[in-house]
């Protein structure tokens, strides 16, 4: 489906006058509470050991330190249904069939040292996949689950997932795989895992569905109505999300299919009745997007460049406002959409170790949510390309931050000058200035970051840059790039300019007033500070 006419109609706002942001200064009734562990990660099953290194830990901690919970890592994927175990094998894994040696749909034999990857990353939370497939291998599943469970921090185990994308089994294995087979297989795995891990009774610890898309066969309503959750075993219901539906390589295609708010909304729409069903019938089951990425087939500049970072911010925050409990940013060493490449195992196909341009979405989102996050809402800008989200203080319900994303695709060398938009934002009484942090790149939407392309395609968030070569993923402030800039408030409003292909966060507080609170606490019309 083409979106370009809607993009032209709604997206090209006049740059000669300031655009008013219809921001509510107090949390509206329909604002959604942000979960503390909303931000997750995902590593393909067969490749957890590639991520068991200090570079990955440094990047994970760069997000974790901005939040108040331990991030959850999902270990799963197509390879997770195709792994077997050999106690005597010395190698971590041996690829025996399929797109060897680095593909997700290949079959692998795992040795005992494979599970060291869980131990190395055990400071983080986990969801790991119990192998399902169309034909159950009970002993193999029991070994995988028990070995993984031995290595993780039990207090941080989020769930055990049952299989991966069962709606695709018929196509992948050239069989007729039915919903009843999936439900019955899942119940068998639930019994097996509970017994293997030493639980007397089944407990709600399972992640179910993990469907390939929001439109997939075996949707949640049909599956739960088929009695999957009859004994309340499910803790998480999961879907996968890849934004780009095909192979796109031009800036115009990047604008239409990726950097486009309506494209996100349309892809999300099939989930809405399923989420409403959960809310009404199984409110304790958490809806999660457990495998996500910009796409799988397009050029690397589209999939993991700066434009993908801007898409990711919009996608994740929109998902939060629709009731999604967690979004996992997914990785595989050879996957071009990855936020970072952990090592050189993919060779020239996807060189590493490197931080990629899309990475910068994650510290931006983490800073926007912060520790003890409050409620979040989309601020309706009436545009496909200028998008805003507000977060409200958890104690006072006053607006705390505004995220503004300019999705108009611009790239250096495309022959056009870089446009910008000026926005006018209302500010609470008593605040004389706001602080603005920017996510920016002089190279625009297809900037890849320092590691891949050198300094000409640098990207910074609040003046900070991440690089394997410079800081091993710890992050560092870039000389000459401001961490934040103060903007004065005039007549209860502040005007901010945002460039095309840029995002910024406005923080509504003044360190010189009211003890640094986010508004004029205790003033007429405002609640007391805590």
C-alpha positions in Angstrom: 0.0 0.0 0.0 1.4 3.4 -1.0 1.4 6.1 1.6 3.0 8.9 -0.4 -0.1 11.0 -1.0 -1.0 11.0 2.6 2.6 11.9 3.4 2.4 14.9 1.1 -0.9 16.0 2.4 -0.2 15.7 6.1 3.6 15.8 6.3 4.7 19.0 4.5 3.9 21.6 7.1 4.6 25.3 6.4 8.0 26.2 7.5 7.3 30.0 7.5 5.2 30.0 10.7 5.6 28.2 14.0 3.6 25.0 14.4 1.6 24.9 17.6 2.2 21.8 19.7 -1.2 20.9 21.4 0.5 19.8 24.6 -1.5 19.2 27.8 0.4 20.5 30.8 -1.2 17.9 33.1 -1.5 14.2 32.3 -4.7 13.5 30.3 -6.9 10.6 31.4 -5.9 8.5 28.4 -2.2 8.8 29.1 -0.6 5.3 29.5 1.7 4.4 32.4 5.2 3.6 31.1 6.5 0.2 32.3 9.9 0.4 34.0 11.2 -2.5 31.9 9.7 -1.3 28.6 13.0 -1.4 26.8 14.3 -4.8 26.0 16.8 -6.5 23.7 16.9 -9.6 21.6 19.7 -11.9 20.5 19.1 -14.8 18.0 19.3 -18.1 19.8 22.3 -19.6 18.0 24.4 -16.4 18.5 24.2 -15.5 22.2 27.9 -16.2 22.6 28.7 -13.6 20.0 27.1 -11.0 22.3 28.8 -12.3 25.4 31.6 -9.7 25.4 32.4 -6.4 27.2 31.4 -4.3 24.1 27.8 -5.6 24.3 27.7 -5.3 28.1 28.9 -1.7 27.9 26.1 -0.8 25.4 23.5 -2.6 27.5 24.6 -0.7 30.5 24.4 2.6 28.6 20.7 2.0 28.4 20.3 0.3 31.8 21.8 3.2 33.8 19.2 5.6 32.4 16.3 3.4 33.7 15.3 1.9 37.1 15.1 -1.8 36.1 17.3 -4.5 34.7 16.8 -4.7 30.9 15.4 -8.0 29.6 17.1 -9.9 26.8 15.1 -12.2 24.7 17.1 -15.3 23.4 15.0 -16.7 20.6 14.3 -16.8 16.9 14.0 -19.3 14.1 17.3 -21.1 15.1 15.8 -21.6 18.5 13.5 -24.3 17.1 16.3 -26.0 15.2 19.0 -26.5 17.8 20.1 -29.8 19.2 22.6 -30.7 21.9 25.8 -32.8 22.0 27.4 -33.2 25.4 30.7 -34.2 23.9 31.0 -31.4 21.4 33.9 -29.0 22.1 32.7 -26.2 19.8 30.1 -23.7 21.0 28.0 -24.6 18.0 28.3 -26.4 14.7 26.0 -25.4 11.7 24.8 -28.6 10.0 22.0 -27.5 7.6 20.5 -24.5 6.0 22.0 -21.0 5.5 25.3 -21.9 7.3 27.3 -20.7 9.1 25.6 -17.4 10.1 21.9 -17.7 9.2 18.9 -17.6 11.5 17.1 -20.4 9.7 20.0 -22.9 9.8 20.2 -25.9 12.1 22.9 -26.0 14.8 24.3 -28.5 17.2 25.2 -26.9 20.5 28.0 -27.9 22.9 28.0 -27.4 26.6 30.1 -24.2 26.3 27.1 -22.6 24.4 25.4 -21.9 27.7 28.3 -19.9 29.0 26.8 -17.0 27.1 23.9 -17.0 29.5 26.2 -16.9 32.4 28.3 -14.0 31.0 25.1 -11.9 30.6 23.5 -13.1 33.8 23.4 -9.6 35.3 20.5 -8.9 32.9 17.0 -10.3 32.7 16.1 -13.1 30.2 13.4 -14.6 28.2 14.7 -17.7 26.5 13.0 -20.0 24.0 12.0 -23.6 24.6 12.4 -25.3 21.3 9.0 -26.3 19.8 8.9 -26.9 16.1 6.2 -28.9 14.3 7.6 -32.2 15.8 8.5 -32.1 19.5 11.9 -33.4 20.6 11.1 -33.6 24.3 14.6 -34.6 25.6 16.2 -31.9 23.5 13.9 -29.2 24.8 14.4 -30.3 28.4 18.2 -30.1 28.0 18.1 -26.7 26.5 15.7 -25.3 29.1 17.5 -26.8 32.1 21.0 -25.7 31.0 19.9 -22.2 30.3 18.0 -22.0 33.6 21.1 -23.0 35.5 23.1 -20.0 34.2 20.6 -17.1 34.5 19.7 -15.1 37.6 16.4 -16.7 38.6 15.1 -13.4 40.0 15.5 -11.8 36.6 13.9 -14.6 34.5 11.0 -12.9 32.7 9.5 -15.9 30.9 10.2 -19.1 29.0 9.0 -18.7 25.4 7.4 -21.6 23.6 8.7 -21.8 20.0 9.1 -19.1 17.4 6.7 -18.0 14.7 4.5 -21.1 14.7 2.3 -19.5 12.1 5.1 -20.1 9.6 5.7 -23.7 10.4 3.5 -24.9 7.5 5.6 -22.9 5.1 9.0 -23.5 6.7 8.6 -27.3 7.0 6.3 -27.9 4.0 3.6 -29.4 6.1 0.1 -28.5 7.3 0.5 -27.2 10.8 -2.7 -26.3 12.6 -3.7 -24.1 15.5 -4.8 -27.2 17.5 -1.3 -28.6 17.0 0.3 -25.4 18.3 -2.0 -25.3 21.3 -1.4 -28.9 22.2 2.3 -28.7 21.6 2.5 -25.6 23.9 0.7 -27.4 26.7 3.1 -30.2 26.4 6.0 -27.8 26.6 4.5 -26.1 29.6 4.2 -29.4 31.5 7.7 -30.4 30.5 9.3 -27.1 31.5 7.5 -26.9 34.8 8.7 -30.5 35.6 12.2 -29.9 34.4 12.6 -26.7 36.4 11.3 -28.3 39.6 7.9 -26.6 39.9 5.2 -28.8 41.4 2.5 -27.0 39.4 2.5 -25.0 36.3 3.0 -21.3 37.0 2.4 -18.3 34.8 5.9 -18.1 33.4 5.4 -18.7 29.7 5.6 -16.5 26.6 3.2 -17.6 24.0 2.5 -17.0 20.3 5.7 -15.1 19.2 3.9 -14.6 15.8 5.8 -13.4 12.8 3.7 -10.2 12.4 0.7 -8.3 13.6 -1.4 -9.8 10.8 -0.3 -13.4 11.4 -2.4 -16.5 11.4 -3.0 -18.0 14.9 -3.9 -14.5 16.2 -4.3 -14.1 19.9 -8.1 -14.2 20.1 -8.3 -17.5 18.1 -5.5 -19.1 20.1 -6.8 -18.2 23.6 -10.3 -19.2 22.6 -8.8 -22.5 21.6 -8.0 -22.9 25.3 -4.3 -22.2 25.3 -4.6 -20.1 28.5 -7.3 -22.2 30.2 -5.1 -22.7 33.3 -3.6 -19.2 33.2 -0.1 -20.3 32.2 0.7 -17.4 29.9 2.6 -14.5 31.3 3.4 -12.8 28.0 1.8 -12.8 24.5 4.3 -11.8 21.8 4.4 -10.6 18.3 7.2 -9.7 15.9 7.6 -6.5 13.9 9.6 -5.6 10.9 8.6 -2.2 9.4 9.8 -2.4 5.8 7.7 -4.9 3.8 10.3 -5.4 1.0 13.6 -4.3 -0.5 13.8 -0.5 -0.5 16.9 1.6 -1.2 16.0 5.1 -2.1 15.5 8.1 0.1 11.9 8.5 -1.3 11.2 4.8 -0.3 12.8 5.4 3.1 10.4 8.3 3.6 7.3 6.5 2.4 7.7 3.1 4.1 10.0 3.7 7.1 10.2 7.4 8.2 6.4 7.7 8.2 4.1 7.7 11.3 1.1 6.5 9.3 3.0 3.4 8.2 3.6 2.5 11.8 -0.1 3.1 12.8 -1.4 1.0 9.9 0.9 -1.9 10.8 -0.2 -1.6 14.4 -4.0 -1.5 13.7 -4.5 -5.4 13.5 -3.1 -5.6 17.1 -5.7 -3.3 18.6 -8.6 -5.8 18.9 -6.2 -8.4 20.2 -4.9 -6.0 22.9 -8.4 -5.1 23.8 -9.3 -8.8 24.1 -6.3 -9.3 26.5 -7.4 -6.3 28.5 -10.9 -7.6 28.9 -10.3 -11.3 29.3 -6.6 -11.8 30.4 -5.5 -8.5 31.9 -2.4 -10.1 33.7 -0.9 -11.3 30.3 1.6 -8.7 29.1 1.6 -7.9 25.4 5.2 -7.7 24.1 6.8 -7.0 20.7 9.6 -9.6 21.3 11.4 -9.3 17.9 11.6 -6.0 16.1 13.6 -4.3 13.5 13.4 -1.8 10.6 13.4 -4.6 8.0 15.4 -7.5 6.6 15.9 -6.9 2.8 16.8 -3.2 2.2 20.2 -1.6 2.0 22.3 -1.2 5.2 21.9 2.6 5.1 18.2 2.2 5.2 18.1 -0.6 7.8 20.6 0.6 10.3 21.2 4.3 9.5 20.1 7.4 11.3 16.7 7.4 9.7 16.0 4.0 11.3 16.8 5.5 14.7 14.2 8.2 14.2 11.7 5.5 13.0 12.6 3.4 16.1 11.8 6.3 18.5 8.4 6.8 16.9 7.7 3.1 16.7 8.6 2.3 20.3 6.8 5.3 21.9 3.7 4.7 19.8 3.7 1.1 20.8 3.9 2.2 24.5 0.9 4.5 24.1 -1.1 1.6 22.7 -0.5 -0.6 25.7 2.6 -2.7 24.7 4.5 -3.7 27.8 7.9 -4.2 26.3 9.7 -3.8 22.9 12.8 -5.9 22.3 15.4 -4.4 19.9 16.6 -7.5 18.0 20.0 -8.5 16.9 22.0 -11.1 14.9 25.6 -10.6 13.8 24.7 -10.9 10.1 21.4 -8.9 10.4 21.8 -5.5 8.8 19.1 -4.0 10.9 21.1 -4.6 14.1 21.7 -1.8 16.5 25.3 -2.9 16.9 27.5 -5.7 15.5 29.2 -7.5 18.4 32.1 -9.1 16.5 33.5 -9.9 13.1 31.8 -13.3 12.7 29.7 -12.0 9.7 32.7 -10.8 7.8 32.2 -8.3 5.0 28.5 -9.0 4.9 28.0 -7.0 8.1 31.4 -5.9 9.4 32.0 -5.5 13.1 32.4 -4.9 15.9 30.6 -1.6 15.3 27.9 0.7 16.7 25.4 1.5 14.0 23.3 4.7 13.4 20.1 3.0 14.6 21.6 2.5 18.0 21.1 6.1 19.0 17.3 5.6 19.3 17.9 3.5 22.4 19.6 6.0 24.8 17.2 8.7 23.5 14.2 6.6 24.5 15.8 5.6 27.8 16.5 9.2 28.7 13.0 10.2 27.7 11.4 7.5 30.0 14.0 7.7 32.8 13.9 6.1 36.2 10.4 6.0 37.8 8.7 6.9 34.6 5.2 8.4 34.6 2.5 8.4 32.0 3.1 8.8 28.3 0.8 10.1 25.5 1.1 10.9 21.8 0.6 14.5 21.1 -1.4 14.6 17.9 0.5 16.8 15.5 -1.7 15.9 12.5 1.3 14.9 10.5 3.1 11.8 9.2 6.5 13.4 9.5 6.3 15.6 12.6 5.5 13.5 15.6 5.5 14.2 19.4 5.2 12.3 22.7 4.9 13.7 26.2 5.8 12.1 29.5 4.4 13.2 32.8 5.9 13.3 36.2 5.0 10.2 38.2 4.4 12.1 41.4 2.8 15.3 40.2 1.3 14.4 36.8 2.8 17.6 35.4 4.5 17.4 32.0 8.1 16.4 32.4 9.5 16.0 28.8 8.4 16.3 25.2 10.0 14.2 22.5 9.7 15.7 19.1 10.7 13.7 16.0 11.1 15.3 12.5 10.8 12.3 10.1 11.2 14.3 6.9 13.9 12.3 5.1 16.9 14.3 4.2 20.4 13.0 3.4 23.6 14.9 2.5 24.2 14.7 -1.2 20.6 14.3 -2.2 20.7 17.6 -4.0 18.4 19.5 -1.7 18.9 21.9 1.2 18.0 20.7 4.6 14.7 22.0 5.8 13.5 22.7 9.4 10.4 23.3 11.4 9.8 25.8 14.2 7.4 24.6 16.9 5.7 26.6 19.6 5.3 24.7 22.8 3.2 25.8 25.9 5.0 25.8 29.2 3.7 25.7 32.7 3.5 28.8 34.9 6.7 29.8 36.6 9.2 28.2 34.3 11.5 30.7 32.7 13.5 28.3 30.4 13.5 24.8 29.2 16.5 22.5 28.3 16.7 21.0 24.9 18.7 17.9 24.0 19.2 16.9 20.4 19.6 13.6 18.5 21.4 14.8 15.3 23.7 14.1 12.4 25.0 16.6 9.9 24.8 13.8 7.3 21.1 13.2 7.7 18.9 10.2 7.4 21.4 7.7 6.0 24.2 8.5 8.4 25.7 5.3 9.7 27.8 6.6 12.5 31.5 6.8 13.2 32.4 3.1 13.3 31.0 2.3 9.9 31.6 5.5 8.0 34.0 7.7 9.9 33.6 11.2 11.2 31.7 12.5 8.2 28.7 10.5 9.4 28.9 11.2 13.1 25.8 11.0 15.2 25.3 12.3 18.7 22.6 12.2 21.3 22.8 15.1 23.9 26.4 15.5 22.7 27.3 11.9 23.4 28.6 9.4 20.8 29.1 5.6 21.0 31.8 3.7 19.2 33.6 0.4 19.4 36.9 1.9 18.2 36.9 5.0 20.5 35.2 3.9 23.7 34.3 0.2 23.4 30.6 1.1 23.7 30.9 3.1 26.9 30.0 6.4 25.2 31.8 9.7 25.3 31.0 13.4 25.0 32.1 14.9 21.7 34.0 18.2 21.8 32.1 21.1 20.5 28.7 19.4 20.7 26.4 20.7 23.5 24.8 18.2 25.8 21.8 20.5 26.2 20.9 24.1 25.4 18.6 26.3 27.5 15.8 28.1 25.6 13.9 31.1 27.2 10.2 31.0 27.7 8.2 34.0 26.6 4.5 34.6 27.3 4.1 31.0 28.5 5.5 29.5 25.3 8.9 28.4 23.9 9.8 28.3 20.3 12.2 25.6 19.2 13.6 24.8 15.7 14.1 21.2 14.6 15.8 20.2 11.4 14.5 17.6 9.0 15.8 14.1 10.0 16.4 15.1 13.7 14.8 14.4 17.1 14.9 16.4 20.3 13.8 16.2 23.9 12.5 19.2 25.7 12.8 19.0 29.5 10.4 21.2 31.4 12.2 22.2 34.6 14.2 25.1 35.8 17.0 24.4 38.3 16.7 28.0 39.6 13.1 27.7 40.5 11.0 25.5 42.7 13.9 23.2 43.6 14.3 22.0 40.1 10.8 20.5 39.9 9.1 20.1 36.6 6.6 22.9 37.2 5.6 25.6 39.7 4.7 23.2 42.5 2.1 24.5 44.8 1.3 27.5 42.7 -2.4 28.2 41.9 -3.7 25.4 39.7 -0.8 23.1 40.3 -0.4 20.2 42.8 2.1 20.2 45.7 5.6 18.9 45.3 6.5 15.7 47.0 
